[in-house]
Amino acid sequence: MGLKFRVLLTFSLILVISLIQLSLVSHFNLKLSDAITNVFLITQARNVITDITDDIRLIDDSSKRITPGNSASIRELILLYRKNLNSNVKRLLQLNRAKPVLGQQPTQIEIVVQNSEKEWSEINSMFISGTIQSAEDLEVYNIELNDLQNMLGLINTQLKDDYQKAIDHEKKIHNLPLKGSIVSGIFGLTIVAGLALIFANNLLTPVTQLLQTVKTVSDKKDYSVRTSTKDKSELGQLVNGFNSMLEQIELRDHELEHHRNNLETEVKDRTKELISLNEELTLAKDKAEDSNKAKGEFLANMSHELRTPMNGIKGLTELVLDTELTNRQRNFMEMARKSQESLLTLMNDILDFSKIEAGKLELELIDFDLRELMGDTLHTLALRAHKKGLELACHIRTDVPDVLVGDPHRLRQIIINLIGNAIKFTDEGEIIVRLKIESKSDTSTELHFSVSDTGIGIPKDKQNNIYEAFEQADTSTTREYGGTGLGLSISTQLVGKMNGRMWFDSESGKGTVFHFLAEFGIGKRPPKKPVTEKIPTLKDLPVLVVDDNDTHLEIMHEILTNWSMKPTVANGASVGLKLINDVINNNGKKYSLIICDVLMPEITGYDFVEEVREIPEMKDTRVILLLSDATNEDIDCCKKLGVDIFIEKPVKQSILLDAIMDRFRPDKMFINDHERKSNKSKHDENMSIFDILLVEDNHVNQIVASGFMEEWGHHIDIANNGKEAVEKIEKNEYDIVFMDVQMPVMDGFEATRNIRKSEENTKKHIPIVAMTANVMKGDRERCLAAGMDKYIPKPIQKEELRAVIINLGIISNIKSKSKLVTKNTDKSDVDASSEPESLFDSNEFLKRVCGKQEMAKKLVNHFLDEDGPKSINDIKYAILKNDAPSLKTAAHRLKGTVNEFCAPAVGKNAQKLERMGDENNFQDADVELENLISSLDQFYTELKVYLNP
């Protein structure tokens, strides 16, 4: 007998017995059911009425909260409550249809709801149109709802009475005799229990066995046990299925155990492979680092080996050019010099490209003056541009910071490359460099540089690969323009290291504009004081700028306006003359200063100035001429016209400002740009004679460097390596040491460290200048860390070498004046003097002001009353606050001032404090301050004696 059949038979018997029982008690239950139904329906109706009442209350409460600002949101709430109300009313009507215990009231409720529905439709339209603005606007609607609420209250009261009656009726029916039903129930249950006991054994036995098997598997984790059964019904199929599942689990356990046993061995093998691979990677990494190091050393050595002979070629060429030569010989030497410059450019490009490829080129982060850098850079290229008749100008927006933090050398390299290319590919027109701020934060700024030209442009078919190494737009066999094709590639990668990018706009035959963005830090140097604070007379100063180039006029107008002057620009000399005459004829304020370009069409700058001088009202007007390249003929023309000053183009802002300030400051002598150069050369010729030790292992470099310095009158001693240098310094006194870095026996770093160590006992300090052809990252830092004072690269530039000697001669511990006296005075006279050495060289100072005693005394009084005390107070305050930048600035300002007064010893003391500020080192700052104050006291005394001899 199957399980299904047994279950069906059991339920059939139960059903028959239940029918018999129902027939016995149906009479009693029918009445009881009616009573219960009445109670249930009444209860449901009361609950629904309660819900309807709540809905009405919510609608009423919501309508009271209507304001002009929230009518739309209140409408949504009322709409929601309205839907609930309709739903509950429908429930009430359905209950009434099931059992009409409510009488005729639901029909009346339905009528009221329909009326309120009509009212709601109208109100809803008013809501949407925005007419309803307050609770009073719902008054009609609320009246309908109140009627409905009152009607429901009456119904609810009636239902309370009906509910109590229904309950009482139910109790009466419930207490009727139910013995017959109880007897029939007991009889039926007995039969059912008997049948259950008959089938229980057959039904529960296999289930009990299955439960026992499950418990065994769960407790002992033994999946090998099985449940036996002969039942072929559905219960037997369940047991067989459970046994099959146990078999699969047991098989899987065996497989897992096998895998677990092999896993440890596999892990060990894999670990060995990883260790071996890691060792191979470490070895490969070490080899790569060694390879990079070897590349770096190769680049450094290559740079040194290439620059050393280049230094000899350049230096010897300049030495020969300084001798008397025939015109033919001089032409040959000039060609040799130009070839050397071209070769040096080529070599620098190749070395830079190699360093970039090797990943050895990194940027410095130092403070630099952007406008000074741009001015100096353009001046180095001005001659090339002017020889081709090109206008070269730089426009820096006034909001661009003066002091930036970055690598000025690499920025200069990019600018030179772009301007050099522009000059190369431009035959007429102009080249303009523009700078503006692209973005800015408190600590950094992104600058937008552009270099535009009016040259040949770049053909479209060459524009895609213009940045590739060794590529040029000019690829013809004639190679009209020359070059390596590396400049743009190097510049692009340098810009990338500055977190920027480069791009260009070009049209063949119409010129090119190269753009690049570069990110820099903002320097902490305090902002410059306005020009008008230094010289109030410059405020609103009327200035006339005359030039035929509109771009240059725009630049000059912006610069002068930024300096609080009142510039007027004239495009050409004729326009300038007309403006002057208009001002005079209209009794206007005449121009106090004229800035005029010399090279203009039709009327030159010289002719313009000559005509201006013939106007009586303009006879004393100050004039600044702008020249592309000053010649002796230009100088003569300026003198004849009584021109105060001329400045070479492109105009450098600091030079122009100095010229204007000098011209309009009563206590300053005005010196034109050419006279500045002449005076500088004269000062170089009359500068002190120094004992210099040249440490260099290359014979050619010895000849070149010593040739330059002997030409200026210095005494040169030569050491072939660092060891010889240390020995010579122990036996002799030198004013300056020029130290090569790479030398046999002992290199320049070790030699410098030995010299500095010996100075700890002597308490002296010899200025040491590093000379190196290395151009790798960190060379400058290594030189300074070894104790060197300055760093100059090879090939040595003559002017740079001269500048270094002059500066070190001023700041070093050199008694220059004493040496000159020894050479020209009898020794007994010098020894007889017991007075302390003078700090103030009054004769040299008087020469600087061209012998004008009144002007000299004004300058001395100004220093004693203002500049000197202010500088020393600023230094004291900076030391008190440990403010390194302020200390550096104040000490630098004082150093420059006292050097102008020909007091190098005082300048040396200020230099020490300046260096402390630069290095943020305040150790012994108080001691150095006392030394400075002591020397200043003596200097003040000598200045007062000079004023009142």
Phi, psi and omega in degrees: 000124183284161181298321182296318181295318181296319180294318180295320180296316181299313181291332177293316178296318179298321181295317181298313181297321180295323179295320178298315181297321181293322180296330180285323187255003186300326182298314181289320185290332181297314179295317179299322181295319179299318181295316181296320180299317179300316179298317182297314183294321179296318179298316179298318181298319180295320179296318180295319179299320177300316179296319180297317179299318177298318179300316180298318179298319180295320178297318182295315179298319182294319183296332180287343183263012181288131173226165179301335185270343186235018184299324181295316181291323178295322178302316180298321179295313182296321178300319179295313181294328180295318178298318177298320180299311180300320181296317182290325177296318177300320178299318181297318180294321179297319178298321181293322178292325180292319181208103187287067179274352187260001180070218182266002184297320180303325178296318178295320178299319182297320179297315180297319180296320179297320177297315179295332178294318178297315179300319182296322180300316179294317181295321179300318177298321179292324176301310185298319181284350178086013183288321183286122181233353182206172181292329181298333180292347179258017190301313182297317180297318181294328178297315178300318180294324178294319177300316180297320181293320179295318180296319179295327177297318179296316180297319183296322179296316179297321182294329178299317179293316180297323181298317182293320178296319181296323180294316181296320180296323180295319182296320180296315181295324184293332183274001177296154182298133180237026184297322182298318181292326180293316181298313181296327179293318181295320179298314181296318181294326180295316179297317181296317180298321180296314178298321180298317180295328181294317184268349185297318183298312180295330184276321188272335184300307179296327179294319179298316178299320180295319177297320179297319179296317179300318180296320179296314180298318183292319184282316188259355183055034181256106184268010180270346181288154180222158176254123181268143179203146175251359181289129181257007179283190180299326178295322177293321177297324177297316179297316180297322178295322178294319177299320179296320178297319178298322179297316179295319178297318180298317179297319181293324177299318178298319180294319178296319179299317178298316180294322179297321180294326180275341186296318181300318178296318180296321179296317179298317179296317181294323178298318178299318179297317180294320178298317179297316179295320179298319178297321178295319179294320178298317178297317179295321178297315178299319179295320179295319178294319177297321179295317178296320178296318179296321178297316179298316178295323178296317179297318179297314180294318179298317178301316181295314184293326180282320184285333180298306176295329177296321177299319179295315180299311182296312183296314180296324178297316180293323178297318179294320180295337178279354178265173178282124182227155171288163180302319181295317178295318180296321177298318179298316182292324176297319177296322178296319179296317179294322177297320178297318179296319178295318179294322179294319177299314179300314181297318180297318179298314182295318180293318178297317179298320179295320179294321178295315180297326180275357181071025184259354183266116178230161187265148172277160174232093181226159176286139174208154180272113185297314184292324176294318180298313181295320179297314180295320182296315180293327179294327179291337181256355186297319183298317178299318181291317184290330177295333177266006179073027182262145174273127180239123183216160180228127180243108178251120180302146185295335182276357178288130182300148178287313187253125179240166175243119182177205181250097183294328182296315182286326175296317177300320180298318179296313182297316180298319180297313182292317179292321178301317176297318180298317178296318183299319187258015179237128181257336178204156180111226187214159175231120185239129174256129180234142179229134174212166179276127174272317176203161186206143172233188181292331187244349183213166178212147175252119183259146178252113177259143173217141177234112182249146177223171178244039186270208188282346182075178181243122179300150183299325182287351178253354188287332184289330185244023184293335181271354182290149179295141177066017178254144174219157175292329179266097181248015181288162181291339180286333178049061182299324188259342177069189179106168184267339186078012181258341189303309182292323178298315179295314181299319180299317181288327175295318177299320177300321178291340176268019179061036181232194178210162181233143175207175181211159172237129184208148174223128184304126179087354183237003176104176185221145172236116175265132178242149166206147175256142178214142183258135179224154169281162178260124182295159183264008178298133180299148182298147180291147176288146177302148181301324184291342175286326179284316180228093184302332183295345180282344180294129180061025179293123179285121183234136175252123179251123183242122180200153178267358182256117184296323181297316180294324177296318179298317181295313181296321180298317181293318180298309183294322177296320178297334177271015176068023175265174181244085183275149170233133183252146179228123179275082178111159184293320182297320177295321179298317179296320180296318179297320179297313181295322179298319180296316182293316182294331181265012180057033179278178180282116185291160181288127179276339182216138175239127174248118191227135173284148181274313185276096176226149179289158178067290180244117180284170178297324179296315179297321179298312181297321180299319178291323179296320181296336180281348176276117186305318183293339184254011187297324184258008181294135180285142185230135172240123179261144179252120183243147175283321179202111186286127175245173177300324178296319177298319180297317179297318179298318180297318180296319180296324182274354182070031180286131184292319187202152168227148183233138179283142177272153357291147187289126174269128188302318183295322179293317179297317180295316178301318181297315181292317181295317178298321185289330184252013174256118186298328186266016179239136174282143180265127180234128181284167187300322180290322178294326176302314180296318181296316179296323179297315179296320179296319178296323179296321181291328182262010183290164184298154179268126185247151170267115188241134174258121178257115181255106187204132182267347181268125186296319181296316179296326175300315182295316183295305184297314179294326178299315178300310187288325176293328177299329179269004173095006182279159177264122188248130171241143187242136172239136186275348176199177184295324180297315177299323181297315180299317180295319181293322181292329177293333185259335186231164176254131179234149178275322182218145175239125172259118191243117171290153184269310182264112180213156175286171178068295178214124182280176185293327180295311181294320179299317180296318179297321179295320180295316181295326179294319179292333181287345177297332179271323184277344182060027176250166178218112179265124176299128179240127181249123179282136173239117183214146174269355178290141179229027181274160179299134176095353181297315180298317180296321179296319179297313181293323179294329179285347179111009178281151185269327182218172186214118175234136182276160172262153356296143184288129176270133186301313182294322179294320178297318180297317181297320179297316181297317180297312182296315180291329177295331180279318188267348183278173182274063185245131177266073188297316184296324179297322180295318181294322179296319180299326183283337188240002184232150178294138187301324182296326179294321181291316182293333183289341183280124178255000180283151177295152182297136181290139177271338187249116177269088186295324181296315179295322179296319180296325177297323183294333178256023175055036174077008181276101185296318182299316180294319180300318181292324176298318180296318180296315179299319180297321179291317182294324186272327189236293190300313183297302180300320180297316182296317183291326176293319178297321180294315179301315182295320180296320179292321180298321182266002184053041181264094185298311180301319180293322177298314179300315182295312183295316181293322178296319180296317180293319179302312180298322182293311183291331176293327175295332178272011177060049177234072186296330181294319176293320178300325179296318179295320177294325179299322180298317178291324177299317179295322177299319177295321180294324182266000182055045183238110183257010177292130181065018179295324179296322179295314180295327177295318178297319178298319179295315181297321179298313180292326178293322178301314178295321181295318177300317181300316181293324178294321179293322176296323179296323179288324182231077184296000000 
